[in-house]
Structures are given as C-alpha cells and as structure tokens.
Amino acid sequence: MKEMQTGRVETRMVTNTVAILETADDPVFSETVVFVKFSEHGARFITRRRWPSGKPVIVNDLVANLRTSAEVVYCAPHSHSPRRFAVGVKFK
C-alpha cells in the first residue's frame, strides 16, 4: 500500500518584498502589494483592497525582474490587520 503524501510538494519562499499587482483587463488600476510567500506556481500578497476570486491579474516584481499573468484564487481578511487582505494567486 502506498503512503499518501500530505502538505505541499513545492518549496515556498518567505519574503517581504514589494510588487505591483494590476488588473489584466485595466492595467491603469494597480496596487503596490507585499509578497509574503511565493513558489513557482503562485504567490500570497498583503493588499489594501479586496480582489475577487477568478480575477485575471498581472504580477510585476521589479526586484526579481518578474512580470507574469496570474489568477486570484482567494482573498481573505488579513489576521494581523483588519484593513488589509491576504490574496493568493496562481501563475498562468
């Protein structure tokens, strides 16, 4: 019998770098966000506004020279700050 693997398979990097999150359909609207964690498959940010699940976005990190398309997977109130949100995105 095979053992079932639990937890995440990919490595996630913890960071506190700044990036720009913008809507894919209206790049004029953007927000400076803080990367909390990221992997090759996606990232988690802290933002000031709600981002709807399924929303196509562009992640632009000038420090890492990264600009990629992504989709919002979740947006939840941040546990440490009532006026901030934790947003998870999946890279395309």
HELIX and SHEET records of a PDB file:
SHEET    1   A 7 MET A  13  VAL A  14  0                                        
SHEET    2   A 7 SER A  30  PHE A  38 -1                                        
SHEET    3   A 7 VAL A  18  THR A  23 -1                                        
SHEET    4   A 7 PRO A  56  ASP A  61 -1                                        
SHEET    5   A 7 LEU A  66  PRO A  77 -1                                        
SHEET    6   A 7 PHE A  85  PHE A  91 -1                                        
SHEET    7   A 7 GLY A  42  THR A  47 -1                                        
END                                                                             
